[in-house]
Amino acid sequence: MIPRCKPLYAALLGALSAGAFAQQSHEAPVKTLGTVTVIGGQPTSLPTQIPTTIEGVTGKQVEVTVNATDSEDALKYLPSLLVRKRYIGDFNHAVLSTRASGTGNSARSMVFADGILLSNFLGNGATFAPRWGLVTPEEIERVDVLYGPFSAAYPGNSVGAVVDYVTRMPIRFEAHAKLGYSSQDFDLYGTSERDSAKQASVSAGNRSGAFSWWFNLNRLDSAGQPMVIANRLVSDGANPAAGTPVVTGAIGAKNHQERDWWILGTTTKYHTVQDHAKLKLAYDFSPTIRASYTLGLWHNNTTGGVESYLRDAAGNPVYAGDVVIGDRQYKLDSPSLAFAPSRNDIQHVMHGLSVKTNTKGMFDWEVAASLYDYQKDIARAPTAVLPAAFNGGAGRITDMDGTGWNTLSVRGTWRPTGSAKGVGAHVVDFGVQQEEYKLRTLVSNTADWINGDAGLRFSAFNGNAQLRSLYAQDTWQFAQDWKTTLGGRYEMWRAWGGELGNAARILPFGTTRDENFISPKAAIAFQASPDLVLKASTGRAVRMPTVGELYQGSISGNEIINTDPDLKPEKSWTTELSAERMLPNGMVRATLFFERTRDALYSQPLSATVSTVQNVDKVRTNGLELAFLASDVGVTGLELNGSLTYADSVITANSGNPASVGKRQPRVPKWRATALATYKPDANWAYSLGARYSGTQYGQLDNSDTNGFSYLGFSKYFVTDVRVRYQIARQWSAAFGIDNLNNYKYWAFHPYPQRTYVAELKFDM
C-alpha cells in the first residue's frame, strides 16, 4: 500500500501547497505521490492528479489572515507570485508575475474563475491585466495555482502559472454582508494627501433539491494615489525667450536612469467607482450530471485627476505653455501634455455555461463555453490644455466596442480500471478546445472630451486571433511508490484581419498567419519514504503572439511601417525538480526550476526613436524555491508559513539589441520572499503578521534603469502587514489591518501604496 498522510499531516501538506494555513484538515488537499486530492469545499478544476507543484488557499484562510480588498490579494503570500496592484480597485495594470516571468508579461500566466478565462490575451503587458473585478473576495471558496506548463490541458500562456478561483456554491441557504474601509496617508514629492476606499458587499445563495443558486453584489468607491509623475528632463531645457513666465515649485530629482529631471506635479490620480454583480445557477439532472451557468457584470467609472506643483508669480497653478524653471525654458505641452485628466466608462459582461459529469467511475466528460464581452469601454482625454480643459474642450475618445474573447471546450476523463487509485491505475484526460480573440479600437476626435460625441476618426486598430487545440495526458501509477504523467498538446494558431488606421485611411496588414505546434509534457513522482516525496516535471510551452503584439506599427502614406509580419511565438522548455518532506508538525518543500525560452516577445528599440515588439533570441532562468509550513510552533495556536525564491534570469542572445545580452530579464528579481505568522489564542481571536520582500529588478532589457526608486523605475521592497480578526458572535466578525506597516516607499514604474489601514465588519447567516 502507498503510505497515506495522517489527518493532521494531510492538512498541513495541503496548506503548504497553499502557502497559507489550514483551519481544519477537511479544508486542505491531501497529497500522496506528489499529487493532490481536494477533500473539502469546492474542488479545484486544476489537474490535481499530475505530480507537480500545486499551491492553494481557501477563502476562509484569506478571510482570517489577509487584508483582501480585491480578489488578487488572495495570492499575496503564495510562493513566487506577485500581483502589481497599484491601488485598491486597480483595473488596468494589476499584472501577475511568476517565477520566471515579470509584470510586463501578462500573457505568460492564466487566471480562471470557475473555469471561465479572466486573463486578457488581447495583448501582453501592464494594460492587459486579468479581469480581477469579476471576482470579489467574499465569493472565494478557494484559489489554487499550478506552477509551470506541465499540464497538456492548458495552452502556452500557462508557462508561468495557472490560477483557478473557485467561487461559492451553497448546499443550504446562506447570506453574507460586508462593509470595508481603507485609508492611506500618501506623501511623495510635493503631494501630501489622504486616500480612502469604501466597499460594500452582499451575497446570498441556497440549494433546493436539484437546483442551487448564488448571487453577489459589490460596490467599491476608491481614491488612489497619483500614478503618473509629470516631469521634464533638465537637459531638454532651452535658453529662455524674452517674456517667458518664470514658475516656482518644481522639484529636482534623479530619474530611473540617474538623469536629472524636474518633477512638475502629478497626473492620473484615479477615483474609481466599481459595481460588480454575479449570478450563478446550477441544476443537477442526476446525482452525477450537473449544468451550471454564470453571469458576471462589472461596471467601472473612473476619473483621473491632476495636480501641478508649478506656481506663477501670483501663486496660481500652471499647467500648460512655455515656462522658465531655474534658468532654462521648458514646454509643458510637448512632446505630450504634462498634465492631462482622463475619464473611463466601462461595462464588461461575462457568461459561462458548462455541463459535466462527476461519476468518479470509468468515464466523465464536460462541455463548457464562455464569453467575455467589452459591452462598453470608453476612455476620454483632452487635447486642449489646462486649465480650460477642466471644463471640456477638444479631446479624443477611445472606443473598444466589439472587443472580447470566447472559449469552447469538450473534455473527458477515462479511468480504464474504473478507479484512479492502486498499482496499475490510469487516469487519461483528453479534450478539444478553442479560444478566439477580437480587438477593436477606434479613436475619434471630439469637440468636448468630457461629454461630447465622437467625431472624425483619429486612428483605428483591429485584429483577430484563434487557437484550436487537441490534448491528451495519461497519469499512471505503474508501481507501488511511483506515478507518472505523459501528455501532449497539438495547437493550431491563426491570426487575421489586422488593420491600422489614421484620419485618412485604414490599411490592412494583408497577411493571415497559420501555424501549428506540438508541446509534450511529462512528470513523475516517487514516494521515497512515508514522509518524503520526490517529483520531476518538464514541458514545452508555445506562447502565441497576441493580436496587440502581432499587428503593430505606424502608417506612412499608403504603407504600414515599423512592423514585423514574421513575429515568432515564444517557445519555452520548463523543468522542475521537487522534494517535499513531512515534519512532525508541518512540512517543507524545495523546488529547483529551469526555463529556456527562445524568441521571447519584448518591446525593444527598432531605431533611435521607435520601439516595437520583437523577438529576443534566448532567455535562460535557473532558480530555487523553498516553502515551509509549521503549526503549533512552540506555542499552541501559532502557525508559520514562508517561502523564498531565487531566480537567475538572464538574456543570453539578442540579435536585435546586443547591449541586453548578459543582462537580467526585466522585472524578474533575483530574490523574493514571503512570510506569514498567525496566532489564534482561542476560537474568537486571530492575529497575523506578514512580510513580503523583492530584490533589485530592472524594467529595461539593457538594465540601464539603475535607479529603481523613481517614476519609471522598478525598486526592491520590504513591506510588513498586520491583521487582527475577532469573532464577535456566531454571525458577526470584525477585522482591522495595516498593509505596508513600515511605510516603505517603493515603485513598479508607478508608486506603490504607502501605509494603508483596513477595517471590516462582516455578517454571516
C-alpha positions, 0 to 999 in steps of 0.5 A, spaced: 500 500 500 502 507 498 503 510 505 497 515 506 498 522 510 495 522 517 489 527 518 493 532 521 499 531 516 494 531 510 492 538 512 498 541 513 501 538 506 495 541 503 496 548 506 503 548 504 501 547 497 497 553 499 502 557 502 497 559 507 494 555 513 489 550 514 483 551 519 481 544 519 484 538 515 477 537 511 479 544 508 486 542 505 488 537 499 491 531 501 497 529 497 500 522 496 505 521 490 506 528 489 499 529 487 493 532 490 486 530 492 481 536 494 477 533 500 473 539 502 469 545 499 469 546 492 474 542 488 479 545 484 478 544 476 486 544 476 489 537 474 490 535 481 492 528 479 499 530 475 505 530 480 507 537 480 507 543 484 500 545 486 499 551 491 492 553 494 488 557 499 481 557 501 477 563 502 476 562 509 484 562 510 484 569 506 478 571 510 482 570 517 489 572 515 489 577 509 487 584 508 483 582 501 480 588 498 480 585 491 480 578 489 488 578 487 490 579 494 488 572 495 495 570 492 499 575 496 503 570 500 503 564 495 510 562 493 513 566 487 507 570 485 506 577 485 500 581 483 502 589 481 496 592 484 497 599 484 491 601 488 485 598 491 480 597 485 486 597 480 483 595 473 488 596 468 495 594 470 494 589 476 499 584 472 501 577 475 508 575 475 511 568 476 517 565 477 520 566 471 516 571 468 515 579 470 509 584 470 510 586 463 508 579 461 501 578 462 500 573 457 505 568 460 500 566 466 492 564 466 487 566 471 480 562 471 474 563 475 470 557 475 473 555 469 471 561 465 478 565 462 479 572 466 486 573 463 486 578 457 490 575 451 488 581 447 495 583 448 501 582 453 503 587 458 501 592 464 494 594 460 492 587 459 491 585 466 486 579 468 479 581 469 480 581 477 473 585 478 469 579 476 471 576 482 470 579 489 473 576 495 467 574 499 465 569 493 472 565 494 471 558 496 478 557 494 484 559 489 489 554 487 495 555 482 499 550 478 506 552 477 509 551 470 506 548 463 506 541 465 499 540 464 497 538 456 490 541 458 492 548 458 495 552 452 502 556 452 500 562 456 500 557 462 508 557 462 508 561 468 502 559 472 495 557 472 490 560 477 483 557 478 478 561 483 473 557 485 467 561 487 461 559 492 456 554 491 451 553 497 448 546 499 443 550 504 441 557 504 446 562 506 447 570 506 453 574 507 454 582 508 460 586 508 462 593 509 470 595 508 474 601 509 481 603 507 485 609 508 492 611 506 496 617 508 500 618 501 506 623 501 511 623 495 514 629 492 510 635 493 503 631 494 501 630 501 494 627 501 489 622 504 486 616 500 480 612 502 476 606 499 469 604 501 466 597 499 460 594 500 458 587 499 452 582 499 451 575 497 446 570 498 445 563 495 441 556 497 440 549 494 433 546 493 433 539 491 436 539 484 437 546 483 442 551 487 443 558 486 448 564 488 448 571 487 453 577 489 453 584 489 459 589 490 460 596 490 467 599 491 468 607 491 476 608 491 481 614 491 488 612 489 494 615 489 497 619 483 500 614 478 503 618 473 509 623 475 509 629 470 516 631 469 521 634 464 528 632 463 533 638 465 537 637 459 531 638 454 531 645 457 532 651 452 535 658 453 529 662 455 525 667 450 524 674 452 517 674 456 517 667 458 513 666 465 518 664 470 514 658 475 516 656 482 515 649 485 518 644 481 522 639 484 529 636 482 530 629 482 534 623 479 530 619 474 530 611 473 536 612 469 540 617 474 538 623 469 536 629 472 529 631 471 524 636 474 518 633 477 512 638 475 506 635 479 502 629 478 497 626 473 492 620 473 490 620 480 484 615 479 477 615 483 474 609 481 467 607 482 466 599 481 459 595 481 460 588 480 454 583 480 454 575 479 449 570 478 450 563 478 445 557 477 446 550 477 441 544 476 443 537 477 439 532 472 442 526 476 446 525 482 452 525 477 450 530 471 450 537 473 449 544 468 451 550 471 451 557 468 454 564 470 453 571 469 458 576 471 457 584 470 462 589 472 461 596 471 467 601 472 467 609 472 473 612 473 476 619 473 483 621 473 485 627 476 491 632 476 495 636 480 501 641 478 506 643 483 508 649 478 506 656 481 506 663 477 508 669 480 501 670 483 501 663 486 496 660 481 497 653 478 500 652 471 499 647 467 500 648 460 505 653 455 512 655 455 515 656 462 522 658 465 524 653 471 531 655 474 534 658 468 532 654 462 525 654 458 521 648 458 514 646 454 509 643 458 505 641 452 510 637 448 512 632 446 505 630 450 501 634 455 504 634 462 498 634 465 492 631 462 485 628 466 482 622 463 475 619 464 473 611 463 466 608 462 466 601 462 461 595 462 464 588 461 459 582 461 461 575 462 457 568 461 459 561 462 455 555 461 458 548 462 455 541 463 459 535 466 459 529 469 462 527 476 461 519 476 468 518 479 467 511 475 470 509 468 468 515 464 466 523 465 466 528 460 464 536 460 462 541 455 463 548 457 463 555 453 464 562 455 464 569 453 467 575 455 464 581 452 467 589 452 459 591 452 462 598 453 469 601 454 470 608 453 476 612 455 476 620 454 482 625 454 483 632 452 487 635 447 486 642 449 490 644 455 489 646 462 486 649 465 480 650 460 480 643 459 477 642 466 471 644 463 471 640 456 474 642 450 477 638 444 479 631 446 479 624 443 475 618 445 477 611 445 472 606 443 473 598 444 466 596 442 466 589 439 472 587 443 472 580 447 474 573 447 470 566 447 472 559 449 469 552 447 471 546 450 469 538 450 473 534 455 473 527 458 476 523 463 477 515 462 479 511 468 480 504 464 480 500 471 474 504 473 478 507 479 484 512 479 487 509 485 492 502 486 498 499 482 496 499 475 491 505 475 490 510 469 487 516 469 487 519 461 484 526 460 483 528 453 479 534 450 478 539 444 478 546 445 478 553 442 479 560 444 478 566 439 480 573 440 477 580 437 480 587 438 477 593 436 479 600 437 477 606 434 479 613 436 475 619 434 476 626 435 471 630 439 469 637 440 468 636 448 472 630 451 468 630 457 461 629 454 461 630 447 460 625 441 465 622 437 467 625 431 472 624 425 476 618 426 483 619 429 486 612 428 483 605 428 486 598 430 483 591 429 485 584 429 483 577 430 486 571 433 484 563 434 487 557 437 484 550 436 487 545 440 487 537 441 490 534 448 491 528 451 495 526 458 495 519 461 497 519 469 499 512 471 501 509 477 505 503 474 508 501 481 507 501 488 511 508 490 511 511 483 506 515 478 507 518 472 504 523 467 505 523 459 501 528 455 501 532 449 498 538 446 497 539 438 495 547 437 493 550 431 494 558 431 491 563 426 491 570 426 487 575 421 484 581 419 489 586 422 488 593 420 491 600 422 488 606 421 489 614 421 484 620 419 485 618 412 485 611 411 485 604 414 490 599 411 490 592 412 496 588 414 494 583 408 497 577 411 493 571 415 498 567 419 497 559 420 501 555 424 501 549 428 505 546 434 506 540 438 508 541 446 509 534 450 509 534 457 511 529 462 512 528 470 513 523 475 513 522 482 516 517 487 514 516 494 521 515 497 519 514 504 512 515 508 514 522 509 518 524 503 516 525 496 520 526 490 517 529 483 520 531 476 516 535 471 518 538 464 514 541 458 514 545 452 510 551 452 508 555 445 506 562 447 502 565 441 503 572 439 497 576 441 493 580 436 496 587 440 503 584 439 502 581 432 499 587 428 503 593 430 506 599 427 505 606 424 502 608 417 506 612 412 502 614 406 499 608 403 504 603 407 504 600 414 511 601 417 515 599 423 512 592 423 514 585 423 509 580 419 514 574 421 513 575 429 515 568 432 511 565 438 515 564 444 517 557 445 519 555 452 522 548 455 520 548 463 523 543 468 522 542 475 525 538 480 521 537 487 522 534 494 517 535 499 518 532 506 513 531 512 515 534 519 512 532 525 508 538 525 508 541 518 512 540 512 517 543 507 518 543 500 524 545 495 523 546 488 529 547 483 526 550 476 529 551 469 526 555 463 529 556 456 525 560 452 527 562 445 524 568 441 521 571 447 516 577 445 519 584 448 518 591 446 525 593 444 528 599 440 527 598 432 531 605 431 533 611 435 526 613 436 521 607 435 520 601 439 516 595 437 515 588 439 520 583 437 523 577 438 529 576 443 533 570 441 534 566 448 532 567 455 535 562 460 532 562 468 535 557 473 532 558 480 530 555 487 524 555 491 523 553 498 516 553 502 515 551 509 509 550 513 509 549 521 503 549 526 503 549 533 510 552 533 512 552 540 506 555 542 499 552 541 495 556 536 501 559 532 502 557 525 508 559 520 508 559 513 514 562 508 517 561 502 523 564 498 525 564 491 531 565 487 531 566 480 537 567 475 534 570 469 538 572 464 538 574 456 543 570 453 542 572 445 539 578 442 540 579 435 536 585 435 539 589 441 546 586 443 547 591 449 541 586 453 545 580 452 548 578 459 543 582 462 537 580 467 530 579 464 526 585 466 522 585 472 524 578 474 528 579 481 533 575 483 530 574 490 523 574 493 520 572 499 514 571 503 512 570 510 506 569 514 505 568 522 498 567 525 496 566 532 489 564 534 489 564 542 482 561 542 476 560 537 474 568 537 481 571 536 486 571 530 492 575 529 497 575 523 503 578 521 506 578 514 512 580 510 513 580 503 520 582 500 523 583 492 530 584 490 533 589 485 529 588 478 530 592 472 524 594 467 529 595 461 532 589 457 539 593 457 538 594 465 540 601 464 534 603 469 539 603 475 535 607 479 529 603 481 526 608 486 523 613 481 517 614 476 519 609 471 523 605 475 522 598 478 525 598 486 526 592 491 521 592 497 520 590 504 513 591 506 510 588 513 502 587 514 498 586 520 491 583 521 487 582 527 480 578 526 475 577 532 469 573 532 464 577 535 458 572 535 456 566 531 454 571 525 458 577 526 466 578 525 470 584 525 477 585 522 482 591 522 489 591 518 495 595 516 498 593 509 505 596 508 506 597 516 513 600 515 511 605 510 516 603 505 516 607 499 517 603 493 515 603 485 513 598 479 514 604 474 508 607 478 508 608 486 506 603 490 501 604 496 504 607 502 501 605 509 494 603 508 489 601 514 483 596 513 477 595 517 471 590 516 465 588 519 462 582 516 455 578 517 454 571 516 447 567 516 
